[in-house]
Amino acid sequence: MDQLDVKVLFGARVRHLRKEQGFSQEDFAHRVGLDRSYMGGVERGERNISLENICLIARALNLPVSQIFIGWTDVAPPENTPEE
Amino acid sequence: MDQLDVKVLFGARVRHLRKEQGFSQEDFAHRVGLDRSYMGGVERGERNISLENICLIARALNLPVSQIFIGWTDVAPPENTPEE
């Protein structure tokens, strides 16, 4: 699943959660405290967003950071699994 | 809890998980595919690491990304909680 672009996955997840909570993109960007066009880029999967901004988004969604990544098991498995 | 530096929190968490799995910093950096000195900076909380590199670390730990952030509820609550 290495082809899976985590930026795209993250952006789709943020968009889903934002809409679920009824925020417009503009209102949500304001709430997060980031530029609207930047947030648009995040949702489109164009931004390799930083840890600090991920935390700002989680806070704006009133969710634990882990919640944003729930179900992201697909991106986690290593190719080089250690002997077990 | 805004004073809480998420970079420091993330770094401590990565160091804990790395040691728990018995990797040296050097071996782990190699496994992640990132420079050893960069990974040292991450563990010391000096790096505002990107989404893609967070995913590389999760993969190297053979953990879902969400697992790295388990218990990070402290950083999530917004100051500007909406009316509820």
Backbone of each chain as nested JSON, in Angstrom:
{
  "chains": [
    {"id": "A", "residues": [
      {"number": 1, "name": "MET", "atoms": {"N": [0.831, -1.205, 0.0], "CA": [0.0, 0.0, 0.0], "C": [0.862, 1.25, 0.0]}},
      {"number": 2, "name": "ASP", "atoms": {"N": [2.133, 1.08, -0.425], "CA": [3.028, 2.22, -0.364], "C": [2.607, 3.307, -1.35]}},
      {"number": 3, "name": "GLN", "atoms": {"N": [1.857, 2.902, -2.366], "CA": [1.397, 3.855, -3.367], "C": [0.37, 4.821, -2.771]}},
      {"number": 4, "name": "LEU", "atoms": {"N": [-0.232, 4.387, -1.668], "CA": [-1.246, 5.206, -1.037], "C": [-0.607, 6.498, -0.538]}},
      {"number": 5, "name": "ASP", "atoms": {"N": [-1.101, 7.618, -1.029], "CA": [-0.537, 8.901, -0.625], "C": [-1.163, 9.326, 0.695]}},
      {"number": 6, "name": "VAL", "atoms": {"N": [-0.351, 9.365, 1.717], "CA": [-0.871, 9.7, 3.048], "C": [-1.381, 11.141, 3.103]}},
      {"number": 7, "name": "LYS", "atoms": {"N": [-0.866, 11.996, 2.257], "CA": [-1.354, 13.377, 2.22], "C": [-2.796, 13.407, 1.715]}},
      {"number": 8, "name": "VAL", "atoms": {"N": [-3.065, 12.596, 0.698], "CA": [-4.423, 12.512, 0.148], "C": [-5.37, 11.885, 1.177]}},
      {"number": 9, "name": "LEU", "atoms": {"N": [-4.896, 10.849, 1.816], "CA": [-5.697, 10.163, 2.836], "C": [-6.014, 11.117, 3.987]}},
      {"number": 10, "name": "PHE", "atoms": {"N": [-5.013, 11.843, 4.423], "CA": [-5.201, 12.789, 5.525], "C": [-6.188, 13.894, 5.123]}},
      {"number": 11, "name": "GLY", "atoms": {"N": [-5.999, 14.422, 3.926], "CA": [-6.876, 15.501, 3.469], "C": [-8.329, 15.069, 3.383]}},
      {"number": 12, "name": "ALA", "atoms": {"N": [-8.539, 13.872, 2.872], "CA": [-9.908, 13.36, 2.751], "C": [-10.537, 13.171, 4.127]}},
      {"number": 13, "name": "ARG", "atoms": {"N": [-9.718, 12.725, 5.051], "CA": [-10.204, 12.495, 6.415], "C": [-10.587, 13.837, 7.074]}},
      {"number": 14, "name": "VAL", "atoms": {"N": [-9.748, 14.823, 6.896], "CA": [-10.033, 16.141, 7.477], "C": [-11.307, 16.717, 6.863]}},
      {"number": 15, "name": "ARG", "atoms": {"N": [-11.412, 16.603, 5.55], "CA": [-12.615, 17.118, 4.881], "C": [-13.87, 16.427, 5.412]}},
      {"number": 16, "name": "HIS", "atoms": {"N": [-13.776, 15.096, 5.541], "CA": [-14.913, 14.329, 6.059], "C": [-15.3, 14.8, 7.461]}},
      {"number": 17, "name": "LEU", "atoms": {"N": [-14.314, 14.918, 8.332], "CA": [-14.584, 15.305, 9.726], "C": [-15.093, 16.746, 9.809]}},
      {"number": 18, "name": "ARG", "atoms": {"N": [-14.517, 17.607, 8.994], "CA": [-14.97, 19.007, 8.967], "C": [-16.441, 19.092, 8.571]}},
      {"number": 19, "name": "LYS", "atoms": {"N": [-16.789, 18.41, 7.487], "CA": [-18.181, 18.444, 7.018], "C": [-19.119, 17.807, 8.031]}},
      {"number": 20, "name": "GLU", "atoms": {"N": [-18.652, 16.727, 8.637], "CA": [-19.449, 16.03, 9.643], "C": [-19.83, 16.981, 10.775]}},
      {"number": 21, "name": "GLN", "atoms": {"N": [-18.932, 17.908, 11.062], "CA": [-19.186, 18.856, 12.148], "C": [-19.825, 20.147, 11.646]}},
      {"number": 22, "name": "GLY", "atoms": {"N": [-20.115, 20.179, 10.347], "CA": [-20.894, 21.283, 9.796], "C": [-20.132, 22.575, 9.568]}},
      {"number": 23, "name": "PHE", "atoms": {"N": [-18.813, 22.504, 9.486], "CA": [-18.041, 23.72, 9.219], "C": [-17.849, 23.929, 7.719]}},
      {"number": 24, "name": "SER", "atoms": {"N": [-17.956, 25.167, 7.287], "CA": [-17.504, 25.498, 5.935], "C": [-15.978, 25.48, 5.948]}},
      {"number": 25, "name": "GLN", "atoms": {"N": [-15.39, 25.387, 4.764], "CA": [-13.926, 25.387, 4.699], "C": [-13.362, 26.679, 5.28]}},
      {"number": 26, "name": "GLU", "atoms": {"N": [-14.051, 27.769, 5.009], "CA": [-13.567, 29.07, 5.485], "C": [-13.661, 29.168, 7.011]}},
      {"number": 27, "name": "ASP", "atoms": {"N": [-14.826, 28.802, 7.537], "CA": [-14.99, 28.842, 8.988], "C": [-14.0, 27.921, 9.682]}},
      {"number": 28, "name": "PHE", "atoms": {"N": [-13.797, 26.774, 9.057], "CA": [-12.906, 25.802, 9.699], "C": [-11.459, 26.299, 9.693]}},
      {"number": 29, "name": "ALA", "atoms": {"N": [-11.039, 26.854, 8.58], "CA": [-9.677, 27.404, 8.506], "C": [-9.479, 28.46, 9.593]}},
      {"number": 30, "name": "HIS", "atoms": {"N": [-10.483, 29.287, 9.762], "CA": [-10.418, 30.332, 10.792], "C": [-10.313, 29.693, 12.177]}},
      {"number": 31, "name": "ARG", "atoms": {"N": [-11.099, 28.68, 12.374], "CA": [-11.115, 27.979, 13.664], "C": [-9.763, 27.319, 13.949]}},
      {"number": 32, "name": "VAL", "atoms": {"N": [-9.186, 26.728, 12.91], "CA": [-7.879, 26.08, 13.063], "C": [-6.795, 27.139, 13.287]}},
      {"number": 33, "name": "GLY", "atoms": {"N": [-6.983, 28.275, 12.624], "CA": [-5.977, 29.327, 12.725], "C": [-4.961, 29.257, 11.605]}},
      {"number": 34, "name": "LEU", "atoms": {"N": [-5.367, 28.619, 10.501], "CA": [-4.492, 28.546, 9.338], "C": [-5.187, 29.195, 8.148]}},
      {"number": 35, "name": "ASP", "atoms": {"N": [-4.387, 29.558, 7.175], "CA": [-4.906, 30.213, 5.99], "C": [-5.882, 29.311, 5.237]}},
      {"number": 36, "name": "ARG", "atoms": {"N": [-6.928, 29.907, 4.702], "CA": [-7.949, 29.117, 4.008], "C": [-7.37, 28.368, 2.799]}},
      {"number": 37, "name": "SER", "atoms": {"N": [-6.517, 29.027, 2.045], "CA": [-5.976, 28.365, 0.853], "C": [-5.023, 27.233, 1.257]}},
      {"number": 38, "name": "TYR", "atoms": {"N": [-4.338, 27.445, 2.367], "CA": [-3.482, 26.363, 2.885], "C": [-4.347, 25.158, 3.256]}},
      {"number": 39, "name": "MET", "atoms": {"N": [-5.443, 25.436, 3.974], "CA": [-6.334, 24.344, 4.394], "C": [-6.969, 23.655, 3.189]}},
      {"number": 40, "name": "GLY", "atoms": {"N": [-7.25, 24.422, 2.145], "CA": [-7.76, 23.82, 0.908], "C": [-6.739, 22.838, 0.338]}},
      {"number": 41, "name": "GLY", "atoms": {"N": [-5.477, 23.25, 0.364], "CA": [-4.396, 22.385, -0.112], "C": [-4.262, 21.123, 0.73]}},
      {"number": 42, "name": "VAL", "atoms": {"N": [-4.457, 21.277, 2.03], "CA": [-4.415, 20.113, 2.926], "C": [-5.516, 19.13, 2.539]}},
      {"number": 43, "name": "GLU", "atoms": {"N": [-6.726, 19.66, 2.357], "CA": [-7.859, 18.77, 2.04], "C": [-7.699, 18.106, 0.673]}},
      {"number": 44, "name": "ARG", "atoms": {"N": [-7.024, 18.784, -0.222], "CA": [-6.793, 18.198, -1.553], "C": [-5.592, 17.252, -1.558]}},
      {"number": 45, "name": "GLY", "atoms": {"N": [-4.953, 17.102, -0.405], "CA": [-3.824, 16.172, -0.323], "C": [-2.553, 16.718, -0.93]}},
      {"number": 46, "name": "GLU", "atoms": {"N": [-2.459, 18.042, -0.997], "CA": [-1.284, 18.656, -1.627], "C": [-0.22, 19.057, -0.618]}},
      {"number": 47, "name": "ARG", "atoms": {"N": [-0.552, 18.955, 0.668], "CA": [0.368, 19.461, 1.689], "C": [0.877, 18.347, 2.592]}},
      {"number": 48, "name": "ASN", "atoms": {"N": [2.179, 18.314, 2.754], "CA": [2.787, 17.39, 3.7], "C": [2.806, 18.109, 5.05]}},
      {"number": 49, "name": "ILE", "atoms": {"N": [1.652, 18.151, 5.656], "CA": [1.389, 18.977, 6.838], "C": [2.265, 18.58, 8.029]}},
      {"number": 50, "name": "SER", "atoms": {"N": [2.578, 19.547, 8.861], "CA": [3.461, 19.292, 10.01], "C": [2.685, 18.82, 11.23]}},
      {"number": 51, "name": "LEU", "atoms": {"N": [3.421, 18.234, 12.143], "CA": [2.86, 17.754, 13.413], "C": [2.076, 18.857, 14.135]}},
      {"number": 52, "name": "GLU", "atoms": {"N": [2.653, 20.037, 14.212], "CA": [1.979, 21.112, 14.945], "C": [0.643, 21.479, 14.289]}},
      {"number": 53, "name": "ASN", "atoms": {"N": [0.64, 21.496, 12.965], "CA": [-0.618, 21.838, 12.293], "C": [-1.642, 20.702, 12.368]}},
      {"number": 54, "name": "ILE", "atoms": {"N": [-1.154, 19.471, 12.374], "CA": [-2.059, 18.338, 12.592], "C": [-2.758, 18.497, 13.946]}},
      {"number": 55, "name": "CYS", "atoms": {"N": [-1.985, 18.898, 14.951], "CA": [-2.556, 19.068, 16.299], "C": [-3.547, 20.228, 16.326]}},
      {"number": 56, "name": "LEU", "atoms": {"N": [-3.277, 21.282, 15.577], "CA": [-4.224, 22.401, 15.507], "C": [-5.552, 21.938, 14.899]}},
      {"number": 57, "name": "ILE", "atoms": {"N": [-5.459, 21.112, 13.881], "CA": [-6.668, 20.615, 13.23], "C": [-7.459, 19.713, 14.177]}},
      {"number": 58, "name": "ALA", "atoms": {"N": [-6.754, 18.832, 14.872], "CA": [-7.435, 17.946, 15.833], "C": [-8.14, 18.776, 16.895]}},
      {"number": 59, "name": "ARG", "atoms": {"N": [-7.471, 19.811, 17.356], "CA": [-8.048, 20.658, 18.389], "C": [-9.288, 21.382, 17.858]}},
      {"number": 60, "name": "ALA", "atoms": {"N": [-9.201, 21.844, 16.63], "CA": [-10.344, 22.547, 16.035], "C": [-11.529, 21.597, 15.846]}},
      {"number": 61, "name": "LEU", "atoms": {"N": [-11.215, 20.319, 15.668], "CA": [-12.274, 19.318, 15.526], "C": [-12.728, 18.787, 16.884]}},
      {"number": 62, "name": "ASN", "atoms": {"N": [-12.021, 19.215, 17.932], "CA": [-12.315, 18.747, 19.291], "C": [-12.186, 17.219, 19.383]}},
      {"number": 63, "name": "LEU", "atoms": {"N": [-11.178, 16.718, 18.712], "CA": [-10.921, 15.276, 18.699], "C": [-9.488, 15.003, 19.147]}},
      {"number": 64, "name": "PRO", "atoms": {"N": [-9.258, 13.875, 19.794], "CA": [-7.869, 13.471, 20.037], "C": [-7.157, 13.271, 18.701]}},
      {"number": 65, "name": "VAL", "atoms": {"N": [-5.88, 13.56, 18.665], "CA": [-5.129, 13.411, 17.414], "C": [-5.269, 11.994, 16.863]}},
      {"number": 66, "name": "SER", "atoms": {"N": [-5.24, 11.014, 17.751], "CA": [-5.311, 9.618, 17.304], "C": [-6.561, 9.36, 16.471]}},
      {"number": 67, "name": "GLN", "atoms": {"N": [-7.628, 10.088, 16.782], "CA": [-8.905, 9.879, 16.114], "C": [-8.826, 10.188, 14.616]}},
      {"number": 68, "name": "ILE", "atoms": {"N": [-7.968, 11.122, 14.275], "CA": [-7.801, 11.464, 12.853], "C": [-7.203, 10.292, 12.091]}},
      {"number": 69, "name": "PHE", "atoms": {"N": [-6.407, 9.497, 12.812], "CA": [-5.682, 8.42, 12.141], "C": [-6.309, 7.044, 12.353]}},
      {"number": 70, "name": "ILE", "atoms": {"N": [-7.476, 7.018, 12.979], "CA": [-8.141, 5.742, 13.2], "C": [-8.402, 5.073, 11.848]}},
      {"number": 71, "name": "GLY", "atoms": {"N": [-8.039, 3.819, 11.759], "CA": [-8.262, 3.071, 10.525], "C": [-7.104, 3.154, 9.549]}},
      {"number": 72, "name": "TRP", "atoms": {"N": [-6.05, 3.879, 9.928], "CA": [-4.893, 4.026, 9.058], "C": [-3.936, 2.856, 9.191]}},
      {"number": 73, "name": "THR", "atoms": {"N": [-4.454, 1.661, 9.295], "CA": [-3.555, 0.518, 9.417], "C": [-2.894, 0.218, 8.077]}},
      {"number": 74, "name": "ASP", "atoms": {"N": [-3.533, 0.648, 7.008], "CA": [-3.024, 0.349, 5.668], "C": [-1.65, 0.951, 5.402]}},
      {"number": 75, "name": "VAL", "atoms": {"N": [-1.41, 2.12, 6.015], "CA": [-0.143, 2.784, 5.719], "C": [0.973, 2.334, 6.649]}},
      {"number": 76, "name": "ALA", "atoms": {"N": [0.587, 1.554, 7.671], "CA": [1.569, 1.249, 8.706], "C": [2.445, 0.022, 8.451]}},
      {"number": 77, "name": "PRO", "atoms": {"N": [1.904, -1.057, 7.847], "CA": [2.71, -2.279, 7.794], "C": [4.026, -2.06, 7.057]}},
      {"number": 78, "name": "PRO", "atoms": {"N": [5.122, -2.459, 7.659], "CA": [6.422, -2.298, 7.018], "C": [6.618, -3.36, 5.944]}},
      {"number": 79, "name": "GLU", "atoms": {"N": [7.434, -3.03, 4.959], "CA": [7.781, -4.054, 3.969], "C": [8.754, -5.043, 4.591]}},
      {"number": 80, "name": "ASN", "atoms": {"N": [9.607, -4.483, 5.464], "CA": [10.655, -5.308, 6.065], "C": [10.249, -5.723, 7.48]}},
      {"number": 81, "name": "THR", "atoms": {"N": [9.246, -6.57, 7.563], "CA": [8.798, -7.055, 8.863], "C": [9.933, -7.825, 9.537]}},
      {"number": 82, "name": "PRO", "atoms": {"N": [10.22, -7.516, 10.798], "CA": [11.286, -8.274, 11.489], "C": [10.856, -9.717, 11.72]}},
      {"number": 83, "name": "GLU", "atoms": {"N": [11.827, -10.58, 11.903], "CA": [11.515, -11.985, 12.167], "C": [10.638, -12.086, 13.409]}},
      {"number": 84, "name": "GLU", "atoms": {"N": [9.635, -12.889, 13.333], "CA": [8.768, -13.066, 14.504], "C": [8.133, -14.444, 14.427]}}
    ]},
    {"id": "B", "residues": [
      {"number": 1, "name": "MET", "atoms": {"N": [-3.428, 23.545, 28.283], "CA": [-2.277, 22.693, 27.966], "C": [-1.593, 23.159, 26.676]}},
      {"number": 2, "name": "ASP", "atoms": {"N": [-1.838, 24.417, 26.323], "CA": [-1.246, 24.891, 25.079], "C": [0.278, 24.988, 25.173]}},
      {"number": 3, "name": "GLN", "atoms": {"N": [0.753, 25.112, 26.412], "CA": [2.198, 25.227, 26.642], "C": [2.902, 23.912, 26.289]}},
      {"number": 4, "name": "LEU", "atoms": {"N": [2.121, 22.834, 26.292], "CA": [2.686, 21.522, 26.003], "C": [3.204, 21.514, 24.569]}},
      {"number": 5, "name": "ASP", "atoms": {"N": [4.5, 21.247, 24.444], "CA": [5.087, 21.248, 23.104], "C": [4.854, 19.88, 22.47]}},
      {"number": 6, "name": "VAL", "atoms": {"N": [4.066, 19.871, 21.412], "CA": [3.725, 18.59, 20.79], "C": [4.941, 17.933, 20.151]}},
      {"number": 7, "name": "LYS", "atoms": {"N": [5.933, 18.731, 19.788], "CA": [7.153, 18.154, 19.223], "C": [7.893, 17.349, 20.3]}},
      {"number": 8, "name": "VAL", "atoms": {"N": [7.924, 17.909, 21.513], "CA": [8.58, 17.221, 22.632], "C": [7.811, 15.949, 22.999]}},
      {"number": 9, "name": "LEU", "atoms": {"N": [6.503, 16.076, 23.015], "CA": [5.645, 14.937, 23.336], "C": [5.822, 13.822, 22.302]}},
      {"number": 10, "name": "PHE", "atoms": {"N": [5.832, 14.22, 21.04], "CA": [5.997, 13.239, 19.967], "C": [7.363, 12.554, 20.061]}},
      {"number": 11, "name": "GLY", "atoms": {"N": [8.394, 13.357, 20.277], "CA": [9.751, 12.816, 20.356], "C": [9.9, 11.81, 21.488]}},
      {"number": 12, "name": "ALA", "atoms": {"N": [9.329, 12.154, 22.636], "CA": [9.421, 11.257, 23.795], "C": [8.686, 9.954, 23.518]}},
      {"number": 13, "name": "ARG", "atoms": {"N": [7.572, 10.082, 22.825], "CA": [6.777, 8.9, 22.499], "C": [7.529, 7.979, 21.533]}},
      {"number": 14, "name": "VAL", "atoms": {"N": [8.151, 8.579, 20.539], "CA": [8.918, 7.792, 19.561], "C": [10.093, 7.106, 20.254]}},
      {"number": 15, "name": "ARG", "atoms": {"N": [10.787, 7.849, 21.12], "CA": [11.927, 7.259, 21.831], "C": [11.47, 6.078, 22.681]}},
      {"number": 16, "name": "HIS", "atoms": {"N": [10.359, 6.268, 23.373], "CA": [9.819, 5.196, 24.217], "C": [9.5, 3.949, 23.384]}},
      {"number": 17, "name": "LEU", "atoms": {"N": [8.81, 4.165, 22.276], "CA": [8.391, 3.03, 21.439], "C": [9.607, 2.362, 20.788]}},
      {"number": 18, "name": "ARG", "atoms": {"N": [10.57, 3.175, 20.368], "CA": [11.781, 2.619, 19.759], "C": [12.518, 1.715, 20.762]}},
      {"number": 19, "name": "LYS", "atoms": {"N": [12.71, 2.234, 21.975], "CA": [13.435, 1.46, 22.987], "C": [12.658, 0.206, 23.375]}},
      {"number": 20, "name": "GLU", "atoms": {"N": [11.344, 0.365, 23.446], "CA": [10.483, -0.77, 23.784], "C": [10.682, -1.914, 22.792]}},
      {"number": 21, "name": "GLN", "atoms": {"N": [10.965, -1.541, 21.548], "CA": [11.152, -2.567, 20.518], "C": [12.618, -2.951, 20.358]}},
      {"number": 22, "name": "GLY", "atoms": {"N": [13.457, -2.371, 21.209], "CA": [14.849, -2.809, 21.258], "C": [15.743, -2.28, 20.145]}},
      {"number": 23, "name": "PHE", "atoms": {"N": [15.329, -1.203, 19.488], "CA": [16.174, -0.632, 18.432], "C": [17.126, 0.412, 19.006]}},
      {"number": 24, "name": "SER", "atoms": {"N": [18.361, 0.418, 18.538], "CA": [19.24, 1.558, 18.807], "C": [18.755, 2.721, 17.946]}},
      {"number": 25, "name": "GLN", "atoms": {"N": [19.182, 3.923, 18.312], "CA": [18.776, 5.093, 17.524], "C": [19.269, 4.957, 16.076]}},
      {"number": 26, "name": "GLU", "atoms": {"N": [20.462, 4.441, 15.946], "CA": [21.044, 4.311, 14.606], "C": [20.289, 3.273, 13.769]}},
      {"number": 27, "name": "ASP", "atoms": {"N": [20.068, 2.123, 14.365], "CA": [19.335, 1.072, 13.648], "C": [17.929, 1.547, 13.284]}},
      {"number": 28, "name": "PHE", "atoms": {"N": [17.331, 2.268, 14.216], "CA": [15.953, 2.698, 13.971], "C": [15.897, 3.736, 12.845]}},
      {"number": 29, "name": "ALA", "atoms": {"N": [16.836, 4.664, 12.872], "CA": [16.885, 5.673, 11.807], "C": [17.017, 4.992, 10.443]}},
      {"number": 30, "name": "HIS", "atoms": {"N": [17.871, 3.976, 10.409], "CA": [18.072, 3.227, 9.164], "C": [16.771, 2.546, 8.741]}},
      {"number": 31, "name": "ARG", "atoms": {"N": [16.106, 1.975, 9.722], "CA": [14.849, 1.272, 9.464], "C": [13.767, 2.234, 8.96]}},
      {"number": 32, "name": "VAL", "atoms": {"N": [13.736, 3.409, 9.554], "CA": [12.764, 4.421, 9.128], "C": [13.11, 4.943, 7.735]}},
      {"number": 33, "name": "GLY", "atoms": {"N": [14.41, 5.038, 7.479], "CA": [14.855, 5.586, 6.208], "C": [15.149, 7.074, 6.301]}},
      {"number": 34, "name": "LEU", "atoms": {"N": [15.396, 7.547, 7.518], "CA": [15.727, 8.964, 7.714], "C": [17.117, 9.064, 8.351]}},
      {"number": 35, "name": "ASP", "atoms": {"N": [17.703, 10.224, 8.2], "CA": [19.032, 10.464, 8.738], "C": [19.054, 10.312, 10.261]}},
      {"number": 36, "name": "ARG", "atoms": {"N": [20.133, 9.754, 10.771], "CA": [20.227, 9.519, 12.213], "C": [20.159, 10.83, 13.007]}},
      {"number": 37, "name": "SER", "atoms": {"N": [20.837, 11.854, 12.53], "CA": [20.837, 13.117, 13.286], "C": [19.452, 13.766, 13.23]}},
      {"number": 38, "name": "TYR", "atoms": {"N": [18.765, 13.594, 12.1], "CA": [17.386, 14.096, 12.02], "C": [16.516, 13.37, 13.041]}},
      {"number": 39, "name": "MET", "atoms": {"N": [16.653, 12.058, 13.111], "CA": [15.842, 11.282, 14.058], "C": [16.188, 11.646, 15.505]}},
      {"number": 40, "name": "GLY", "atoms": {"N": [17.463, 11.955, 15.753], "CA": [17.836, 12.431, 17.081], "C": [17.098, 13.721, 17.42]}},
      {"number": 41, "name": "GLY", "atoms": {"N": [17.022, 14.608, 16.441], "CA": [16.296, 15.866, 16.636], "C": [14.814, 15.641, 16.873]}},
      {"number": 42, "name": "VAL", "atoms": {"N": [14.267, 14.66, 16.179], "CA": [12.85, 14.321, 16.392], "C": [12.643, 13.859, 17.832]}},
      {"number": 43, "name": "GLU", "atoms": {"N": [13.503, 12.962, 18.283], "CA": [13.351, 12.423, 19.651], "C": [13.57, 13.507, 20.706]}},
      {"number": 44, "name": "ARG", "atoms": {"N": [14.394, 14.484, 20.405], "CA": [14.62, 15.575, 21.356], "C": [13.525, 16.645, 21.268]}},
      {"number": 45, "name": "GLY", "atoms": {"N": [12.582, 16.448, 20.371], "CA": [11.475, 17.4, 20.259], "C": [11.847, 18.675, 19.532]}},
      {"number": 46, "name": "GLU", "atoms": {"N": [12.874, 18.587, 18.692], "CA": [13.34, 19.785, 17.991], "C": [12.751, 19.91, 16.593]}},
      {"number": 47, "name": "ARG", "atoms": {"N": [12.056, 18.87, 16.148], "CA": [11.586, 18.852, 14.764], "C": [10.067, 18.86, 14.675]}},
      {"number": 48, "name": "ASN", "atoms": {"N": [9.567, 19.755, 13.864], "CA": [8.141, 19.777, 13.569], "C": [7.916, 18.846, 12.381]}},
      {"number": 49, "name": "ILE", "atoms": {"N": [7.959, 17.578, 12.686], "CA": [8.009, 16.512, 11.68], "C": [6.768, 16.506, 10.787]}},
      {"number": 50, "name": "SER", "atoms": {"N": [6.947, 16.062, 9.567], "CA": [5.84, 16.078, 8.605], "C": [5.022, 14.79, 8.664]}},
      {"number": 51, "name": "LEU", "atoms": {"N": [3.829, 14.895, 8.131], "CA": [2.916, 13.754, 8.043], "C": [3.591, 12.536, 7.419]}},
      {"number": 52, "name": "GLU", "atoms": {"N": [4.276, 12.736, 6.307], "CA": [4.896, 11.596, 5.621], "C": [5.946, 10.919, 6.5]}},
      {"number": 53, "name": "ASN", "atoms": {"N": [6.713, 11.736, 7.226], "CA": [7.738, 11.137, 8.08], "C": [7.132, 10.481, 9.328]}},
      {"number": 54, "name": "ILE", "atoms": {"N": [6.028, 11.04, 9.811], "CA": [5.305, 10.388, 10.913], "C": [4.875, 8.984, 10.479]}},
      {"number": 55, "name": "CYS", "atoms": {"N": [4.382, 8.891, 9.253], "CA": [3.933, 7.592, 8.736], "C": [5.096, 6.621, 8.559]}},
      {"number": 56, "name": "LEU", "atoms": {"N": [6.249, 7.151, 8.147], "CA": [7.431, 6.283, 8.021], "C": [7.833, 5.712, 9.376]}},
      {"number": 57, "name": "ILE", "atoms": {"N": [7.741, 6.552, 10.41], "CA": [8.098, 6.1, 11.759], "C": [7.107, 5.041, 12.25]}},
      {"number": 58, "name": "ALA", "atoms": {"N": [5.823, 5.292, 12.027], "CA": [4.805, 4.313, 12.438], "C": [5.052, 2.981, 11.747]}},
      {"number": 59, "name": "ARG", "atoms": {"N": [5.37, 3.062, 10.484], "CA": [5.618, 1.84, 9.726], "C": [6.837, 1.103, 10.27]}},
      {"number": 60, "name": "ALA", "atoms": {"N": [7.889, 1.853, 10.587], "CA": [9.108, 1.233, 11.12], "C": [8.842, 0.589, 12.476]}},
      {"number": 61, "name": "LEU", "atoms": {"N": [7.866, 1.136, 13.201], "CA": [7.489, 0.573, 14.508], "C": [6.455, -0.544, 14.351]}},
      {"number": 62, "name": "ASN", "atoms": {"N": [5.992, -0.719, 13.129], "CA": [4.95, -1.712, 12.846], "C": [3.691, -1.429, 13.667]}},
      {"number": 63, "name": "LEU", "atoms": {"N": [3.361, -0.16, 13.781], "CA": [2.18, 0.274, 14.526], "C": [1.295, 1.135, 13.634]}},
      {"number": 64, "name": "PRO", "atoms": {"N": [-0.022, 1.084, 13.856], "CA": [-0.887, 2.057, 13.189], "C": [-0.484, 3.467, 13.642]}},
      {"number": 65, "name": "VAL", "atoms": {"N": [-0.64, 4.426, 12.753], "CA": [-0.268, 5.81, 13.082], "C": [-0.999, 6.273, 14.344]}},
      {"number": 66, "name": "SER", "atoms": {"N": [-2.262, 5.89, 14.463], "CA": [-3.061, 6.331, 15.607], "C": [-2.418, 5.924, 16.933]}},
      {"number": 67, "name": "GLN", "atoms": {"N": [-1.715, 4.791, 16.914], "CA": [-1.113, 4.263, 18.14], "C": [-0.05, 5.202, 18.71]}},
      {"number": 68, "name": "ILE", "atoms": {"N": [0.604, 5.936, 17.821], "CA": [1.622, 6.887, 18.286], "C": [0.966, 8.007, 19.093]}},
      {"number": 69, "name": "PHE", "atoms": {"N": [-0.287, 8.295, 18.749], "CA": [-0.954, 9.437, 19.365], "C": [-1.944, 9.04, 20.464]}},
      {"number": 70, "name": "ILE", "atoms": {"N": [-1.96, 7.772, 20.804], "CA": [-2.862, 7.321, 21.863], "C": [-2.535, 8.067, 23.159]}},
      {"number": 71, "name": "GLY", "atoms": {"N": [-3.571, 8.592, 23.781], "CA": [-3.372, 9.299, 25.039], "C": [-3.098, 10.787, 24.868]}},
      {"number": 72, "name": "TRP", "atoms": {"N": [-3.075, 11.25, 23.617], "CA": [-2.82, 12.672, 23.333], "C": [-4.088, 13.498, 23.434]}},
      {"number": 73, "name": "THR", "atoms": {"N": [-4.893, 13.211, 24.407], "CA": [-6.115, 14.006, 24.523], "C": [-5.793, 15.399, 25.057]}},
      {"number": 74, "name": "ASP", "atoms": {"N": [-4.665, 15.499, 25.746], "CA": [-4.299, 16.784, 26.354], "C": [-4.107, 17.891, 25.332]}},
      {"number": 75, "name": "VAL", "atoms": {"N": [-3.643, 17.526, 24.165], "CA": [-3.341, 18.561, 23.188], "C": [-4.557, 18.906, 22.337]}},
      {"number": 76, "name": "ALA", "atoms": {"N": [-5.615, 18.109, 22.47], "CA": [-6.729, 18.289, 21.548], "C": [-7.788, 19.311, 21.97]}},
      {"number": 77, "name": "PRO", "atoms": {"N": [-8.11, 19.457, 23.268], "CA": [-9.235, 20.32, 23.603], "C": [-9.027, 21.748, 23.117]}},
      {"number": 78, "name": "PRO", "atoms": {"N": [-9.998, 22.295, 22.434], "CA": [-9.877, 23.662, 21.942], "C": [-10.126, 24.652, 23.067]}},
      {"number": 79, "name": "GLU", "atoms": {"N": [-9.528, 25.83, 22.954], "CA": [-9.842, 26.878, 23.92], "C": [-11.232, 27.429, 23.621]}},
      {"number": 80, "name": "ASN", "atoms": {"N": [-11.531, 27.475, 22.326], "CA": [-12.796, 28.06, 21.906], "C": [-13.835, 26.986, 21.615]}},
      {"number": 81, "name": "THR", "atoms": {"N": [-14.219, 26.303, 22.679], "CA": [-15.221, 25.254, 22.537], "C": [-16.537, 25.866, 22.044]}},
      {"number": 82, "name": "PRO", "atoms": {"N": [-17.129, 25.276, 21.018], "CA": [-18.402, 25.816, 20.523], "C": [-19.506, 25.613, 21.555]}},
      {"number": 83, "name": "GLU", "atoms": {"N": [-20.53, 26.378, 21.42], "CA": [-21.648, 26.253, 22.355], "C": [-22.193, 24.837, 22.299]}},
      {"number": 84, "name": "GLU", "atoms": {"N": [-22.437, 24.268, 23.43], "CA": [-23.015, 22.92, 23.461], "C": [-23.75, 22.72, 24.769]}}
    ]}
  ]
}
